[in-house]
Amino acid sequence: MNFNRVKNPYVYASCTILVILMLGWLFGRLMATSDNTYMRVLLLQDVVHQVSQRYVDYIPPDSLYRRAVEGLLRGLDPYTELIPATEFKRFQELQVKSEYVGTGISISRTDNEIVVMSTFPGSSAYRQGIQPGDRVIRVDGISTRNWSTEEASLHLLGPENSKVSLTVSRPGAPEPLDISLTREKVAVPTVTRQFMLDKGVGYLRLSSFTEPTAHELEAAVNALLGQGMKSLVLDLRDNTGGLT
């Protein structure tokens, strides 16, 4: 009995040391796996601090972090971009409406430039001769370089009858063109094409899903049924979505 009493403290001490060693090994492993990430974060923080303190012009740290993220995403592909929450919410709200106040331009982003894809018939952009392939390089004198499509779209919106000035680079034109547009109500149809492909086969193209899409689709289907449609090809390529 006395021997056991003497031995027990050594057993407890040995177990304690063993547990400490195991915890130390485990902690070291965890630190090793996270060390690179931690050092990268420290590097970014240090760069932002040095630029904000030493650059010739003061740039707020928030702006520097945003630019760092935007630069990271631009290195992936032309379509990955950072959209602020407020801009994204407003853009989503616009997507589900059948009309909006703007210039009537459909745009995309190619090689970090804003490119005109099409114009809505009857819109200010259509009347002023904006053409597919035009590159919008400035809006009201502000460079659009590295703008997202959402950012560009929001700059083209505004109060009804207000003016917006675009500077566009047109293939084949010797110099950029300055074009003044008037923001107006623009109707946005979602059934953009409908016709009969072959005997009994109809074709419909949907560009997005907005509030009147169901009525537009019903009217288009009925029109094709009146032409003898038995089956339908529903084209959803490049559909931008909308209502869910």
Phi, psi and omega in degrees: 000314179298323180299318180296321179296322179291323186285328186303316179302324178292321179297313180297318180297318180296317179297319180297315179298318180297316179297317179299318179296318180295317178295320178297318178296316181296317179297320178297320178296316180297318179294324181294321182287332183259354187297317182298316179298316180298317181293324178294319177297317178298321179298313180298316179299319181293319179297314179300318180297315182295318180295315182295333182268329191244345181294151186299325176248143179285129175236124181302140180306323179301319179294322179294317178297319179297316179296323178298316179293317179298320177296320178299315183289325179297333180285353182274298179196173184288352190252346180272125183209159179265127180241118177303149185302320182294319178294319182296318180297315180294321179295320177297320179297322180291327184296332185266001180266149181274348175210160179208170176257115182189203186263344180087026181253134170259125188235164171217174178245126179226126180052043178063022177237153179270119186242136178284125176268318180194170173233148179281131180306134179087349182284168179300318179297321179295314183292328182273003172085018173298133187241150172303136183098343174298138177255119181279107185263339176213145172236117184052040177081358181263129180297138179263007182303127179071009173292149169279163177297324180295317180297318179294318180300317181293329177287334180279344177277164178168183181299148179300138180074004174281160184257151173218136182256127178247139169250118185241144173258119185250132177305127180092344179277136183293329182222158176300152181252136174261121184231128178264129180240153177252129178285126183222170174291130182237122176279137183242095177288145179259336171271101188267338178212142175206130178192173177267126178284313184207181181300113177086356183246118179261160180228132175226140175240127178251125182271335181192178177240107180238184185302317182271007185303317182301316180291319178298316182295318179298316180296319180293318179296317179297322178296319179289324176298324177294342178262010177091022181293133175249331178220162188226135169260115180257110185268113179248015179297137180063016176294128185273001179082209181141244180295141177236000000 
